[in-house]
Amino acid sequence: MNRYTLITLAAAAAVTLGACSKSNDAAPAASGPRPTLITVTQAETRLMQRVEHSIGQVQSKSAPRVAAEVDGRVVAVAVEVGQHVAQGDVLARLDDKDFRLNHDAAQADTRRLDALIGSQGRQVERLRDMVKNNFTTESVLEDAAAQLEALREQLKAAQARLAVAQRNLERAVVRAPVGGQVEQRNVDVGDYVKVGTPVFQLATRDLLRVRIPFPEAIAAHLRTGLMVELISPTAPDTVIKSPVTEILPMIGSSSRAVMLVTEVHNPGDWQPGSSINAYLILEEFPAAVTVPETSVVRRPAGEVVYVIKDGKAEQRIVSTGIRRGGVIQIINGVTADETVALDGASYLTDKAPVSVQEPR
């Protein structure tokens, strides 16, 4: 073997030894999957409610139609639509000239009869003294007493006519029977109205009725007494709770909805005709076990929650219930106070190692 061949073999051997040394240096120091970085939370108990949402409408509990109580021509209108009135406020005035004349005539007749009764009463007393002294007969006294009684009956009739005339005079002024808001005005100055003609429509704002439609599908679960939470779009921070007082028997032909009714006292700014958000509470669970929605993961076996123990994820198949406000009711599979995976739960498998990131 010549010198050139020996040098070549030595070089090849050196290259081979160097490659083996590098291969040994790159070997992994440890084996197994790397831990998954997650955050955790505790399963906790809280009140959970099964709620059905709908949009209701506010109505006035009392919406009287104010009608004319006497015939007459409208001479003044004192209010406009949308105006708020108090009980007894003047809404309109009718021509009262005829009523005033009747009143004055009845008043004059009453005064005349008062005077006649006074005179006839004194006459009866004189005749009674004369009968005692035998200056007149008993029959004359009886006639005078009968005339006095007739005058008294005439006075009663005159007083009744005066009361009617006074009442008609008062009815010529149309007043608000209750406090509320003017919703309709059906007359103008110059209109002639008869008894019973509707002239105004009022709506009270103190006590309100809320009509709420709900799907026919939940009709079997509806009953009076269920609580409903009402929230006005104009005041979202004010929640009014009220029981269902009535379930209308007819299902709407077009909407196929069941109409529920509840009554509430106006919290201050609710207007008849406005819409309202209604949340009907169908069921309540005062101590339901709950976890955040992020903790519940869908797997082929069903919905699962990963409970963290000793640095590993333990897969639990769970039965879920109500979902509301970002949390889910756990009916079984997890108990309160167990630590469950939160962020990163969807990347876990059963028995997978985890690294818990502390909350910032």
Buried (B, 14 or more C-beta within 10 A) or exposed (E): EEEEEEEEEEEEEEEEEEEEEEEEEEEEEEEEEEBBEBBBBEBEBBEBBBBBEBEBBBBBBBBBEBBBBBBBEBBEBBBEEEEEBEEEBBBBBBBBEBBBEBBEBBBEBBEBBBEBBEEBBEBBEEBEEBBEEEEBEEEEBEEBBEBBEEBBEBBEEBBEBBEBBBBBBBBBBBBBBBBBBBBBBBBEEEBEBEEEBEBBBBBBBEEBBBBBBBEEEEEEEBEEEBBBBBBBEEEEEEEBEBEBBEBEEEEEEEEEBBBBBBBBEBEEEBBBEBEBBBBBBBEEBEEBBBBBEBBBBEEEEEBBBBBBEEEBBBBBEBEBBBBBEEBBBBBEBBEBEBBBBBBBBBBBEEEBBBEBEEEE
